[in-house]
Amino acid sequence: MTAEKIKKLREARGWTQAELARRLGVTRNGVNSWEQGLSMPSPACLVELAKVFSVSTDYLLGVES
């Protein structure tokens, strides 16, 4: 669920995985792992993702729609 949301939000902005990674200060492989559901962003990265995408962390985690 979180994986799909990250990918959908990134693609809606026309960003590559590398662009999102640069904005967050993480590796492209890290972003790829999140989007494939192989790993979850750390709590700090979740907060940064929420800021970058202007959504809540609850939205990213699937707690709210």
C-alpha positions in Angstrom: 0.0 0.0 0.0 2.7 2.5 1.0 4.8 1.3 -2.0 2.0 2.0 -4.4 1.3 5.5 -2.9 4.9 6.5 -3.1 5.2 5.4 -6.8 1.8 7.1 -7.7 2.8 10.4 -6.0 6.2 10.4 -7.7 4.9 9.6 -11.1 2.1 12.3 -10.8 4.9 14.9 -10.4 6.8 13.5 -13.3 9.8 12.7 -11.2 12.2 9.8 -11.7 13.3 7.6 -8.8 16.7 9.4 -9.0 15.0 12.8 -8.7 13.0 11.7 -5.6 16.1 10.2 -4.1 18.0 13.4 -4.6 15.2 15.5 -3.0 15.2 13.1 0.1 19.0 12.6 0.3 18.7 8.8 -0.2 19.8 6.5 -3.0 17.8 5.6 -6.0 18.0 2.0 -5.0 16.4 2.9 -1.7 13.4 4.6 -3.5 13.2 1.5 -5.8 13.1 -0.8 -2.8 10.2 1.2 -1.3 8.3 1.2 -4.5 8.7 -2.5 -4.9 7.6 -3.1 -1.3 11.0 -4.7 -0.4 11.6 -2.2 2.4 9.8 0.6 4.2 11.1 4.1 4.5 12.4 5.0 7.9 10.2 7.2 10.1 12.4 10.2 9.3 12.1 9.4 5.5 8.3 9.0 5.9 8.2 12.5 7.3 10.3 13.9 4.5 8.2 12.0 1.9 5.0 13.6 3.4 6.6 17.1 3.2 7.8 16.6 -0.4 4.4 15.3 -1.6 2.3 17.6 0.7 0.4 14.7 2.2 0.2 13.3 5.7 2.3 10.4 7.0 -1.1 8.8 7.8 -1.9 8.9 4.1 1.4 7.3 3.2 0.9 4.6 5.7 -2.7 3.9 4.7 -4.3 5.0 8.0 -6.4 7.6 6.2 -7.5 8.1 2.6 
